[in-house]
Amino acid sequence: MFQVISEVYNDVLELDVLNEYIKYVVKKLKLERCEFNIIIIDNEKIREINREYRNIDAETDVISFALEDTLFWNQRTIPSH
């Protein structure tokens, strides 16, 4: 299962391409049980998350958390779209 959420961009054209790429990777790797959650946010929000969870006051292109990172996920509310 995978989910793509855009918190800042309603018309991100590449989302269709991203969905197709994820499907391709899952099929190519023969994954039967997997989960992807991708959230698109702006620089201000990623800086806030970096500051809060990584003690780094900077923007990054990408930030990732393992599913086992319960400190992050227990405190995070993901909006449903």
Secondary structure, DSSP 8 states (H G I E B T S, - for coil): -EEEEESS-TT-TTHHHHHHHHHHHHHHTT-SS--EEEEE--HHHHHHHHHHHH---S--S-----TT-HHHHHH------
